[in-house]
Amino acid sequence: MFVLSNIRTLYDGTSATSQAIHEYVDVWIAGGKIEALVPHDPKRPAGPDVRRIDCSTYTVTPGLIDCHSHVTICGIRPEELERMNSQAWLLYAERILYTTLVDGGVTTLRDVGGATHFLKRMVEEGVIIGPRLKIAICMLSTTGGHADFRGPDRCHSEVSRLWPPGPGRPANIVDGPWECRKRVREIAACGADLVKICTSPGVVSPSDKLENRDFTREEVEAICDEAAGRGLSVAAHAHSRQGIALAIACGVQDIQHISFMDEALAEQAYVRGCTVTPTSWVGRLLSQEADLSPFVREKVHQVVQAHAHAVRVAHASGLRILAGTDPILSHMHGRNYMEQVSLIEDGVSPLSAWYGGTGLAAERIAQTDTGRIAPGYRADLLICRGNVLEQPALLGQGGLVEVIKDGVGYRGGIPEIPHRTFVTCVHEVVGRDDRS
């Protein structure tokens, strides 16, 4: 057991209000879980095996929950896609997972396309160091839709370069209501935690126009009905108004990107109980990319022009906003906290941005044993220098001292906390042979 003692400022992840902020408190941790959150009391009895760690200069928050990630993408250029389709994909995914936890502060991650149940098991079994995973496995779209990365010079036999089918992962491309139902059944059988679909075209996809929609109403209704029958929620990639409206009308629970959401659509989403995951940061980065095709660059320009307004509309409408990075560029992995930075710049209040990446996120992705600093919850915490609640960018400027997942530290920033490294991971899994 150890105690994070006399914490200067603690955000507990229970709400987006000041009631979730505590000062000069102690967090008792045992067996990988939080045992108590109490006012600081240096006289509270403690046994000889209890380690007290002075946190009087630190800010402590729950570990981040990224609600939109792709840990099997390390870039969108053809050579980068080919790399992740090669035998080396697992090595790159391991690097991505490691930096996402250790540098990005993400202790739970929802991968909405690409990661298989095999990868999830490798993390759960301790073979790979990374956040615990919730997985969609595929990102379903129609032929010629957002997940169809074949380009305009396609031929009928060419397979999309974006997550082609393989062990544990069916094909992304699906057409017609009954084929949609079958694909949902396959994804469920492969161990998915949710279903991800594209109800609108995308920004970086090579041939679809942003203002259109993907799928018909009959197809999306079939997907949502089949998913509900298997206890799975549905999240939708939706930039265009048509795509957003289609997702809301058919019962999709989480609307992602929302670039052209207006007041009427926000009201519809609010009435239906939807959450939104805006992915604010990625558009700004794409606008700085030098080697995009003219077609893709124009779509990026359209999204960047509209997106901040859509986020403000969603926030003003009272929609529950989740934080998700959509890290399709290699340098985004391990900087996941930048989504909070971008949401705040787009007009979301700082605590709402944090809530959408902690307690609210945990609730909405059905990982309800984390996201909060409260008795009985997993001990997933960030120990930080500075006022990261108001300025989350500090996490990337030396402010992230320690990342704790299930009561174990992964940065080594505070030696008194039990910690785990890649070397200890290898020894635990493979076994150490000390014979000479």
Beta strands, then each sheet from edge to edge (+ up, - down):
strand 1: 2-11
strand 2: 21-30
strand 3: 33-39
strand 4: 51-54
strand 5: 58-62
strand 6: 64-69
strand 7: 106-111
strand 8: 132-135
strand 9: 194-198
strand 10: 233-238
strand 11: 254-257
strand 12: 275-277
strand 13: 320-321
strand 14: 381-385
strand 15: 400-405
strand 16: 408-409
sheet 1: 3+ 2- 1+ 4+
sheet 2: 3+ 2- 1+ 5+ 14- 15+ 16-
sheet 3: 6+ 7+ 8+
sheet 4: 9+ 10+ 11+ 12+ 13+
end
